[in-house]
Amino acid sequence: MANRSENIPIQTNINGRRYYKNAFYPSIPLSSNDIYVITLEGDRLDLIANQYYGDPSLWWIISTANSGVPKSSLYIPVGTQLRIPQNINEIKNKYLQINQL
């Protein structure tokens, strides 16, 4: 399990206050189905996630799968090789299980 965390809303109480807890990301093992791409000018993790998964909010899967990618930004240096995991349902299920959502 990756130890990188971010704050994510998990519930709202009667007074409309949001409560936050740390999100933990699963490790994403290599797979023969993974796709590899080289980034170009203007590429961002959310745009790449939208292109390959149809959902820009899944940028964290690509970020987690690529240890050399900056974790504090959606921007990736030009010429970076990215691994794009294809088993996203399995990854999302692991995420939900780890975070007990």
VEXDREN-2710 file (C-alpha; in Angstrom, 1 decimal):
% VEXDREN-2710
k/r/px/py/pz
1/MET/0.0/0.0/0.0
2/ALA/1.4/3.4/-0.9
3/ASN/1.8/5.8/2.0
4/ARG/1.0/8.9/-0.1
5/SER/-2.1/10.7/1.2
6/GLU/-4.5/13.5/0.4
7/ASN/-7.5/14.8/2.1
8/ILE/-10.8/13.7/0.7
9/PRO/-14.3/14.5/1.9
10/ILE/-15.9/11.4/3.4
11/GLN/-19.1/12.7/5.0
12/THR/-21.1/15.8/5.9
13/ASN/-22.9/16.3/9.2
14/ILE/-26.3/18.0/10.0
15/ASN/-24.6/21.4/10.2
16/GLY/-23.1/21.0/6.8
17/ARG/-19.6/20.5/8.0
18/ARG/-17.3/18.3/6.0
19/TYR/-15.1/15.7/7.7
20/TYR/-11.9/14.7/6.0
21/LYS/-9.7/11.7/6.4
22/ASN/-6.4/10.6/4.7
23/ALA/-6.8/8.6/1.5
24/PHE/-4.4/5.7/1.0
25/TYR/-3.6/4.4/-2.5
26/PRO/-3.0/0.7/-3.3
27/SER/0.2/-0.5/-4.9
28/ILE/-0.3/-1.2/-8.6
29/PRO/1.7/-4.2/-9.8
30/LEU/3.0/-4.5/-13.3
31/SER/0.7/-6.2/-15.8
32/SER/1.2/-7.4/-19.4
33/ASN/-1.9/-5.3/-20.2
34/ASP/-0.3/-2.0/-19.2
35/ILE/0.1/0.6/-21.9
36/TYR/3.3/2.8/-22.0
37/VAL/3.3/6.3/-23.4
38/ILE/5.8/9.2/-23.7
39/THR/4.4/12.5/-22.6
40/LEU/4.2/15.5/-24.9
41/GLU/3.9/19.2/-24.4
42/GLY/0.6/20.0/-22.6
43/ASP/0.0/16.5/-21.2
44/ARG/-1.5/16.3/-17.7
45/LEU/-2.4/13.4/-15.6
46/ASP/-6.1/14.2/-15.7
47/LEU/-6.2/14.6/-19.5
48/ILE/-4.4/11.3/-19.9
49/ALA/-6.7/9.6/-17.5
50/ASN/-9.7/11.0/-19.5
51/GLN/-8.1/9.7/-22.7
52/TYR/-7.5/6.2/-21.5
53/TYR/-10.2/5.7/-18.9
54/GLY/-12.9/8.1/-19.9
55/ASP/-12.7/9.7/-16.4
56/PRO/-10.2/12.5/-15.5
57/SER/-10.8/11.9/-11.8
58/LEU/-8.8/8.6/-12.1
59/TRP/-5.5/10.6/-12.6
60/TRP/-4.4/9.1/-9.3
61/ILE/-4.1/5.6/-10.8
62/ILE/-1.5/6.8/-13.3
63/SER/0.3/8.9/-10.6
64/THR/0.4/6.0/-8.2
65/ALA/1.6/3.6/-10.9
66/ASN/4.5/5.8/-11.8
67/SER/6.9/6.4/-8.9
68/GLY/8.9/9.1/-10.8
69/VAL/5.9/11.4/-11.4
70/PRO/5.6/14.5/-9.2
71/LYS/2.8/13.8/-6.7
72/SER/1.9/17.4/-6.1
73/SER/1.0/18.3/-9.6
74/LEU/-1.1/17.1/-12.6
75/TYR/1.7/18.3/-14.9
76/ILE/4.3/15.8/-16.1
77/PRO/7.7/16.8/-17.7
78/VAL/7.8/16.4/-21.4
79/GLY/9.4/13.1/-22.5
80/THR/8.4/11.2/-19.4
81/GLN/7.5/7.5/-19.9
82/LEU/4.2/6.7/-18.2
83/ARG/2.7/3.3/-17.4
84/ILE/-1.0/3.3/-17.9
85/PRO/-2.6/0.4/-15.9
86/GLN/-5.5/-1.2/-17.6
87/ASN/-7.0/-3.1/-14.7
88/ILE/-8.8/0.0/-13.3
89/ASN/-11.8/-1.8/-11.8
90/GLU/-9.5/-4.0/-9.7
91/ILE/-7.5/-0.9/-8.6
92/LYS/-10.6/1.1/-7.7
93/ASN/-11.9/-1.8/-5.7
94/LYS/-8.6/-2.1/-3.8
95/TYR/-8.8/1.7/-3.2
96/LEU/-12.3/1.4/-1.7
97/GLN/-11.3/-1.5/0.4
98/ILE/-8.2/0.1/1.8
99/ASN/-10.1/3.3/2.6
100/GLN/-13.2/1.4/3.9
101/LEU/-15.5/3.4/1.6
END
